[in-house]
């Protein structure tokens, strides 16, 4: 019996250092995987606020991470967190990034998005100091939600993101002589970068795209970019994204 995605080309657009899990899950389902990294994680323009926050981490009650990238950017500066510091994460991938460093999160959001994390933390953070190391383009929903719950919440830029310089050349290799087909999207920034690659051709080319989205925030950005053919993972995760493609009836 053939695997469900036998021979189907799927382009994975995650940052290079984070792409292998999703790529391998797709290969196990039979897909022909191509890589097109559309994010490159870079240090913040001004690293001093992050360095200060790391040095003062013991003055906080909660440390909140919304991505594995934030974990990787912050913890090397902060060292081992104080034993009385509680740590919350947005989802399983971020939790795993902590566990890889020998740290077990105290809370993982039941709904893996900023609003879900804010809702789960709200009953616990009134009057508490909360530190949020996050991306330069992070949405304000979590910060605002924590402050509305009575927390003294402080956000600090832990990292920024840019389009890798070789992305345009790689996109031309993949798409200049073939339809866009199935492409994975794991963040709103990746969705924007993908559309920007095509410039004036996007209005025509977007109709060829079959997008698989990691969750509702990314789906909303794809819709803003005019993409109509979107399937969304039931929850954020590599296997769930594969299941979304399989569920769309794309196997042979």
C-alpha positions in Angstrom: 0.0 0.0 0.0 1.4 3.4 -1.0 1.9 6.0 1.7 -0.8 8.7 1.7 1.3 11.5 0.1 3.3 9.3 -2.3 5.0 11.5 -4.9 3.4 14.7 -3.8 5.8 17.7 -3.8 5.6 19.8 -0.6 7.8 22.8 0.0 8.8 23.4 3.6 9.5 27.1 4.4 10.6 26.9 8.0 14.0 28.4 9.1 16.7 25.9 8.2 17.6 25.0 11.7 13.9 24.1 12.5 12.8 22.4 9.3 13.9 18.8 9.7 11.1 17.6 12.0 8.4 18.7 9.6 10.4 17.6 6.5 10.9 14.1 8.0 7.2 13.8 8.9 6.3 14.6 5.4 8.8 12.1 3.9 7.4 9.4 6.1 4.0 10.1 4.5 5.6 9.7 1.1 5.9 13.3 0.1 8.8 14.6 -2.0 10.1 17.4 0.2 11.8 20.5 -1.0 13.3 23.1 1.4 12.9 26.8 1.0 13.9 28.5 4.3 12.1 31.8 4.5 13.2 32.9 8.0 16.6 33.5 9.4 16.9 34.3 13.1 19.2 37.2 13.9 20.1 39.0 17.2 18.2 42.1 18.1 19.4 45.4 16.7 20.2 46.5 20.3 21.1 43.5 22.5 21.4 45.6 25.7 17.8 45.3 26.9 17.9 41.5 26.5 21.2 41.3 28.4 19.8 43.5 31.3 16.7 41.3 31.4 18.7 38.1 31.6 20.9 39.6 34.4 17.8 40.6 36.4 15.7 37.4 35.8 15.7 36.6 39.5 13.6 39.6 40.1 10.7 38.1 38.1 8.0 35.6 39.3 7.2 34.2 35.8 9.3 33.8 32.6 7.1 33.3 29.5 8.3 31.9 26.2 6.3 32.0 23.0 8.8 30.3 20.7 11.7 27.9 20.8 13.8 30.8 19.2 13.1 32.9 22.3 14.3 30.0 24.5 17.5 29.7 22.5 18.2 33.4 22.5 17.5 34.1 26.2 18.7 31.1 28.3 22.3 31.2 27.3 22.4 34.7 28.7 20.4 34.0 31.8 22.0 30.7 32.8 20.0 28.3 35.0 16.7 29.9 36.1 16.2 30.5 39.8 14.4 27.6 41.4 11.5 29.8 42.5 10.9 31.2 39.0 7.9 29.7 37.2 8.1 29.2 33.4 5.2 29.1 31.0 5.3 28.3 27.3 2.9 28.6 24.4 3.1 25.1 23.0 4.8 21.7 22.8 7.7 22.8 20.5 8.6 25.5 23.0 8.3 23.1 25.9 10.6 20.7 24.1 13.2 23.4 23.6 13.2 23.9 27.4 13.4 20.2 28.1 16.4 19.9 25.8 18.1 22.2 28.3 16.9 20.1 31.3 14.1 22.5 32.3 10.5 21.4 32.8 7.9 24.2 32.2 5.4 24.8 34.9 2.6 25.6 32.4 2.0 24.9 28.8 -0.9 26.7 27.1 -3.9 24.5 26.4 -4.5 26.5 23.2 -1.2 27.1 21.5 -1.4 30.8 20.7 -0.8 34.1 22.5 -4.4 34.5 23.5 -4.6 31.0 24.9 -1.4 31.4 26.9 -2.7 34.7 28.3 -6.0 33.1 29.4 -4.2 30.2 31.2 -1.8 32.6 33.0 -4.5 35.2 33.9 -5.6 33.6 37.2 -2.0 33.1 38.3 -0.2 36.4 37.6 -2.1 39.2 39.4 0.5 41.3 41.2 3.4 39.2 39.8 6.3 40.4 37.7 6.3 38.6 34.3 9.1 38.7 31.7 8.4 38.0 28.0 11.5 37.5 25.8 10.1 37.5 22.3 10.5 38.3 18.7 10.8 41.9 17.5 7.5 41.6 15.6 5.6 39.8 18.3 1.9 40.5 18.5 0.8 42.6 21.5 -2.0 40.2 22.5 0.0 38.3 25.2 1.5 41.4 26.8 -1.8 43.2 26.9 -3.6 40.1 28.2 -1.2 39.7 31.1 -1.3 43.4 32.0 -5.1 43.3 31.9 -4.9 40.4 34.4 -3.0 42.6 36.8 0.6 41.4 36.0 3.6 43.7 35.9 4.5 42.3 32.5 7.7 43.4 30.7 8.4 42.5 27.0 12.0 42.4 25.7 13.2 41.7 22.2 15.1 38.5 22.2 15.6 38.1 18.5 14.6 39.4 15.1 13.9 37.6 11.8 14.9 38.3 8.2 14.5 36.8 4.8 17.6 34.7 4.0 19.6 36.3 1.2 19.5 33.1 -1.0 15.7 32.7 -0.7 14.8 34.5 -4.0 17.2 32.3 -6.0 15.9 29.1 -4.4 12.3 30.1 -5.0 13.1 30.7 -8.7 14.6 27.2 -8.9 11.4 25.7 -7.3 8.7 27.7 -9.0 9.7 29.4 -12.2 8.8 26.4 -14.3 6.2 24.7 -12.2 3.0 25.6 -10.2 3.4 26.6 -6.6 1.5 23.6 -5.3 1.7 22.6 -1.6 3.7 24.9 0.6 3.9 24.8 4.5 3.5 28.0 6.5 4.5 28.1 10.2 4.3 31.8 11.0 2.7 35.0 9.7 6.1 36.4 8.9 6.9 33.4 6.6 3.6 34.0 4.8 4.5 37.6 4.1 8.0 36.7 3.0 6.6 34.1 0.6 4.2 36.6 -1.1 7.0 39.2 -1.3 9.2 36.9 -3.2 6.9 37.1 -6.2 6.4 40.9 -6.3 4.1 42.0 -9.1 3.5 38.3 -10.1 1.9 37.4 -6.7 -1.6 38.3 -7.8 -1.4 35.7 -10.5 0.7 33.1 -8.8 -1.2 33.0 -5.5 -4.0 31.1 -7.3 -1.6 28.1 -7.8 -0.8 27.8 -4.1 -2.1 25.0 -1.8 -1.1 26.2 1.7 -0.9 24.2 4.8 -1.0 26.4 7.9 0.2 25.6 11.4 -2.6 27.5 13.1 -5.2 30.3 13.0 -2.9 33.3 13.3 -0.9 32.1 10.3 -4.1 31.2 8.4 -5.3 34.8 9.0 -2.2 36.2 7.4 -2.4 33.9 4.4 -6.0 35.1 3.9 -4.7 38.7 4.1 -2.3 37.8 1.3 -5.2 36.7 -0.8 -4.6 32.9 -0.5 -7.8 30.9 -0.7 -6.7 27.3 -0.7 -5.6 26.8 2.9 -5.8 23.8 5.1 -5.0 24.2 8.8 -3.5 21.8 11.3 -5.9 20.7 14.1 -3.2 21.8 16.5 0.4 23.1 16.1 2.7 20.3 15.3 4.6 18.5 12.5 2.3 15.4 12.4 -0.8 17.6 12.6 0.4 19.6 9.5 1.0 16.3 7.6 -2.5 15.1 8.6 -4.0 18.3 7.3 -2.5 17.6 3.8 -3.6 14.0 4.0 -7.1 15.1 5.0 -7.3 17.3 2.0 -7.3 14.1 -0.2 -3.9 14.9 -1.8 -2.5 11.3 -1.6 -2.4 8.9 -4.5 
